[in-house]
Every structure is written in C-alpha cells, then in structure tokens.
Amino acid sequence: MQKSNRQLQKEQTKEALLKAAYQLFAKQGIMNTRMSDIAQAAGVSHGTVFAHFQTQEMLITEVIETYGEKIARRTHEAAGTCEHMEELLAAHLAGIGEFEPFYARLVIENRLLPPEARDVWVAIQSAVSFHFSQVAQREIGSGQSIDLPLYFLFNTWVGLVHYYLANGDLFAPEGNVVGRYGDTLVDHYMRMIRRDGGKGGRGNDGQNAPGP
C-alpha cells in the first residue's frame, strides 16, 4: 500500500528530528540538549517535537537505538567473515569512528542517561560482546590467544577504547581518537592477549603504549 503524502511528511520530520538530535548530542552533550534546541535545529516548532516524541527520554532512547545499532552492525558484519581477532577489533573501531563524537558522549554520559536509554546502551555493548566472544573463543581454542575469561578479554578491550574516547581532549585534541590511535590500540591489545606476543598481528613495531 502506497503511503500518503502526510505519512511521508511525518516520517521525514521524524528523521529530521533524530538527525538534529544526534548532531546536537555529539556537539554539546546529550543531557545538555533541550527539546527546543532540537526543534530549532530541525526547523520545526517546539510542539512538533512532542508530537513525535512524548518525552525527552523517548527521543534520547531512539537516537541511541538508531545510531548505536549502526555502530554495532559493523562488528556484526565482520564477525561472520573475519579469521583473526584484530580484524574484528578493526571493524569495531571503524563503526565507532564513523560516529565518534556521538559515541564519545555516550561513553562519558552513559550513567546519566534515562533508564530506558541506558538499557539500549547496555544492549548494544552486549551485542558487540557476543560477536567478540565468538572470535575470542576460536582463538583460545586454536592456542593463538591466552586462555582468559571471555568477559575479561572483552572488558579490557572496551575499557581501553572507552578510556581514550573519554579523554579525547588529551589524546586527540583535533577530535579523531580512532583515526589517530586505532591501529596502535589494536596492536598493543593483541600483544597482551596473543601467546606469541602479537607477532602475527597487524604490526609489532616495538612502540610504547600511546599517551597524550
């Protein structure tokens, strides 16, 4: 059944609101952004925002769900085809890198999010963890990686990445942490978990751990 012009316009307005909210969240912070800011950025009235999202919490949740799934999808797509852990980590970083300013805000503000939005954030991390665990299990089984609990391996990787993103003003003042440190973070992480010290990874140049 073909959609009416009214339905199409409604969908376009909602997409414009989600995009405007995403851009403002990335620029000025999630909890610092008001509904009136989003309305102004999208070029609609304040009331129009509430016609699509009854509360600010609902809008925040849908933005995180929409863009968080795009980030997680990169890891999902790579999980079925990659042969080595470093390929999966690179795909994970590529997904984050596409939306880095927004993702960094999520890292910094996740404990301040409304409960529903935080549940979405946790679900996204769980989806990434599932794919990570599949690849890690294969590498442990083949003897390539040291035998540590899967949750520890995943939390160590995510903790490393999130630390750099949360302190992006120190590590990459120009605002591109993944672009500047992505390959190096993968290399050093692989050295920590590989039985051969990461010699089979993407690089082994003997650099010290990256710092600001």
N, C-alpha and C positions, 0 to 999 in steps of 0.2 A: 504494500500500500504506500503510495507516494505521500510524503509529508507535505503539510500545508506551509504556506509562507510564514504563518505565525509560529508554527513549530520550529521551522528552520531558524527564524529570527531568535526564538527563545534559546535554542541550542548555541547559536553563535554568541549571544550575550553571555551565556554561562561560561563558554570557553574563554571569552574576553576577560571575564572576571577572574577565572582561575589563572590565566596568564599574568594579569596585572598583579594579583596577589602573590604569585610566585616571584615575580620580579622585585616587588617591594620587600617581600620576606628576605630575599637574598641580599638586598641593598641595605635595609635599615633594621632588620631583625623581625622575627615572627611576632613576638609579643609586643613589640613597639609599634606595630602597624595597626591602624584603626580602620574600621569598615569605611569610614568617609574617605580615607586615603585611597582605598581600593576603588571606590566609586569614581573618584576624581580621575584616577589613572586610567580607568576603563572608559571614561567618558559617558557615564550614566548617572542617574540620580541616586541619592543615598537609599531611597526606598526600593529601588530596583535590586540592589544587593540582597536585601532581606526577602525579596520575592523569590529569589533562587536559593538563598541560604538563611534559614530562620535564625541562626545564631552564628557568632564569630567562630565558635568551636567547630561547628559543622563545616565552615569554609576552610579552616585550617586543616581539618582532618582530610577533606577531599583533595586539597592541594598536595599534602604529603602522600596520600594514596596514589594520586595521578603521577607525580614526578618520582616518587620513591620506587614505584613499580618499573619505571623506565630504567632506573639505575640497576635494580635487581635483575632485570631482563638480560643485561649484558653478561652477567655471571651465569644465568640460566642457560643462555645460548652456548656459552663456551664449555659448560660442564660436560655436555654430551660428546664433545669432539676433541677436547684437549687431552694430550697424553701426559703432560707434566704439570706439576703444581704451579710453576712460575707462569705458565700460560693462563691459568685460571686467575692468578693474582693480578696479572696484567689486564685481563678483561674486567675484573672487579674495579681496578683503578680507572680504566677507561670509562666505565659507567659513571663513576664518581666525578671524573674530570669534566665530563660534559655538563654537569650541573654543580660544579664545585662550590660556588658562593652560597647556593641554597643548602647544599648538603652540609657545609661547614656550620651554617646556622643551626641546622638540626642537631649536629654534634654538640654545639655549645648550649643550646636551649632545650634539649630533649627532656630534661627533668622539670621544666617549667610548662611543658605542653599540657593541654587538657587531657584527661584520661583516655578519651576515645582516640585522640591523635597520637598519644604515646603508645597505645596498643598497636596502631598501624606501624609506627616506627619499629617497635619490637618485632612485629610480624615480618617486616622487610628484612631485618637482620637475621631472623630465624630462617628465612628462605635462602639467604646467601650462605648461612651456616650449613644448611642441608647439602648444598652442592659442594661446598668446601670439604665437608666431611667425607663425601663420596670419593673425591680425588685423593684426599689425605689417606684414607683407608687403603686405597690401591697402592700408594707409595710406601706405606708402612708394611703392607703385605709383601711387597716385592723387595723389601730391605733397603729401599732408597732413603727413606726418612727414619729418624729415630722414633722409637715407639713411646709416644706420649699420649695422654688422653686427648681425644679429638677436640673437646671443648677448650682445653688449654691451648692447643695449637691455633684454633680459630680466634680465641680471645686475645692471644698475643699479637696476631696479625692485625686484628681490628683495633686493638688498643694502640698499636704503633701508628697506624694510619690516622686514627682519630686524634692522637696527640699532636701530630704535625698539622692537621687541619685546624684544630682548636687554637693553635699557636701560630697560625699562618702569618700574622703580622710580624713575627720574629723570623720565621724560616723563609718566607717569600713575600716581602712587603708589596711586590707588584701584583700579588693575588693569584699565583698559579703554583700552588704547592705540588700538585700531582705532576704537572709538566716539569717542574724543577727537580723533584726528588723521587718521582715514581719508580724509575728503573733502579735507582740506588736502594730504595726501601725493599724492593723485591729481592735484589741481590743479597742484601745483608740478612733478610729474613731466611732466605734459602740456605745461607751458610749456617744459620743457627739450627735448622731442622734436618739438614742433609747429613748422612753418615760420612760422605766424602768431603764435607766442609763446603758444599755448594759448588764444587768444581765442574759439575755438569750443568750448572745453571746458566743464566743469561750473561754472566760476567764474573770475573774474580780478579779484580784489579788491585786488591790489597788496600783499598781506601779505608779510612777510618769512618766510623758512623757519622752520617751527616748531622750538622748542627747549624744553628743560626749564625 
